[in-house]
C-alpha cells in the first residue's frame, strides 16, 4: 500500500481529542483497516488484556453528544447503536498485533506516522506562539518610550502657542 492511497492528512483529520488524549474512533480505524467495526471490536474483546484504559476506552453518552454537537459525527446513528471504543496511539499500535494482516501492518505504520506528524505540527505551533509572546513582551517594554517619541513628534508638529516675534527692523 502506498502513502498516496491514504494520505497522512486524511488520518490526521480522524484524530480527535477526548479526555485530553489524542484518539481515533473504532469506526474510523475499522474503515482504514478494511474490516467491519464489529470485527474490530470482537478482536479487541478477545484480547482485552492488551488494551488497558490508557490504550482504549469506551465513550460515555456525554462524550458522544459532544461529538454530535461539534459536527465530528453526523448523528448518534453514525456509531451503529453501540458505544464506540476509542484508541490512543498506544492502542492503535496494539491493534496491529490483534488484527494480524498485511493491510493492518501497513495502515498501522501510516497511522503512527500521522501521530508523529501531528506532534510536529503542534510543536511548531507552540514555537510560533512563544515567539509572538516574546514580541508582545518586547513591545510592552518599549511602550513608554514609543509614547514619549509620539508626544515629542506631536509637539514638533503643532504650531507654537503665544505671540510670534516679528523679524526685521522696527522704525521708531
C-alpha positions in Angstrom: 0.0 0.0 0.0 1.4 3.4 -0.9 1.1 6.6 1.0 -0.9 8.1 -1.8 -3.9 5.7 -1.2 -4.4 7.1 2.3 -2.7 10.4 2.8 -1.5 11.2 6.3 -3.7 14.3 6.3 -6.7 12.1 6.0 -5.6 10.1 9.0 -4.8 13.2 11.0 -8.3 14.5 10.4 -9.7 11.5 12.1 -7.6 12.0 15.3 -9.8 13.6 18.0 -9.0 14.9 21.4 -11.2 13.3 24.1 -10.3 13.2 27.8 -7.2 15.2 26.9 -5.9 12.4 24.8 -5.5 12.0 21.1 -7.7 9.1 19.9 -9.3 7.6 16.9 -12.8 6.1 16.8 -13.2 2.4 16.3 -15.4 3.0 13.2 -12.6 5.1 11.6 -10.0 2.5 12.4 -12.2 -0.3 11.0 -12.6 1.7 7.8 -8.9 2.3 7.5 -8.1 -1.4 8.2 -10.8 -2.5 5.7 -12.8 -4.5 8.3 -16.2 -4.1 9.8 -16.4 -2.3 13.1 -17.9 -5.3 14.8 -15.0 -7.5 13.7 -12.5 -4.9 15.1 -14.5 -4.8 18.4 -14.6 -8.6 18.6 -10.8 -8.9 18.1 -10.3 -6.3 20.9 -12.7 -8.1 23.3 -11.0 -11.4 22.7 -7.7 -9.7 23.6 -9.0 -7.2 26.2 -5.9 -7.6 28.5 -3.8 -6.0 25.7 -6.0 -2.8 26.0 -5.7 -1.1 29.4 -7.6 2.2 29.8 -4.7 4.3 28.6 -4.7 2.4 25.3 -8.5 2.2 24.7 -11.7 3.3 26.4 -15.4 3.4 25.7 -17.1 6.8 25.2 -19.9 7.8 27.5 -23.2 9.5 26.4 -21.9 13.0 27.2 -18.8 12.5 25.0 -21.0 11.1 22.2 -23.3 14.1 22.4 -20.3 16.4 22.3 -19.1 14.7 19.1 -22.5 15.2 17.5 -22.8 18.8 18.7 -19.4 19.7 17.3 -20.2 18.0 14.0 -17.4 15.5 14.3 -20.0 12.8 13.7 -23.4 13.5 11.9 -25.6 11.7 14.5 -25.6 9.0 17.1 -26.8 6.6 14.5 -23.5 7.0 12.7 -22.0 4.9 15.5 -24.3 2.0 14.8 -26.1 2.0 18.1 -23.2 0.8 20.3 -21.0 3.0 22.3 -17.7 3.3 20.4 -14.3 2.3 21.5 -11.6 5.0 21.0 -7.9 4.1 20.7 -4.9 6.1 21.8 -1.7 5.9 19.9 -0.5 3.0 22.0 -3.9 1.3 21.5 -3.5 1.7 17.7 -0.1 0.1 17.9 -1.5 -2.8 19.9 -4.2 -3.3 17.3 -1.7 -4.4 14.7 -0.9 -7.4 16.9 -4.6 -8.2 17.2 -5.5 -7.7 13.6 -2.8 -9.8 12.1 -2.9 -8.9 8.4 -0.6 -7.2 5.9 -3.1 -4.3 5.5 -3.3 -3.9 9.3 0.5 -3.6 9.4 0.7 -1.1 6.5 -2.2 1.0 7.9 -0.7 0.9 11.3 2.6 2.3 10.0 0.7 5.1 8.3 -1.3 5.9 11.5 1.9 6.0 13.6 3.4 8.4 11.0 0.2 10.5 11.3 0.5 10.8 15.1 4.2 11.8 14.7 3.3 14.4 12.1 0.5 15.8 14.3 3.0 16.1 17.2 5.4 18.0 14.9 2.6 20.4 13.8 1.6 21.0 17.4 5.2 21.6 18.4 5.8 24.1 15.6 2.6 26.0 16.6 3.8 26.2 20.2 7.1 27.7 18.9 5.3 30.3 16.9 3.1 31.1 19.8 6.1 31.6 22.1 7.7 33.9 19.5 4.6 36.0 19.4 4.6 36.3 23.2 8.2 37.3 23.1 7.4 40.1 20.6 4.5 41.3 22.6 6.7 41.5 25.7 9.3 43.5 23.9 6.7 45.8 22.6 5.3 46.2 26.1 8.8 47.0 27.4 9.2 49.8 24.7 5.6 51.1 25.1 6.6 54.0 27.3 9.5 55.0 25.1 7.2 54.9 22.0 4.6 57.1 23.8 7.3 59.7 24.6 8.5 59.7 21.0 5.0 60.3 19.8 4.5 63.1 22.3 7.7 64.8 21.1 6.6 64.4 17.4 3.2 65.9 18.2 4.9 68.9 19.9 7.1 69.5 16.9 4.2 69.3 14.5 1.8 71.5 16.4 2.2 75.3 16.0 3.8 77.1 18.9 1.4 78.9 21.3 1.7 82.6 22.1 2.8 85.6 20.1 5.2 85.4 17.3 8.2 87.6 17.4 8.5 89.8 14.4 11.6 89.6 12.4 13.1 92.7 10.8 13.7 96.3 11.6 11.4 98.4 13.6 11.1 102.1 12.8 10.9 104.3 15.7 
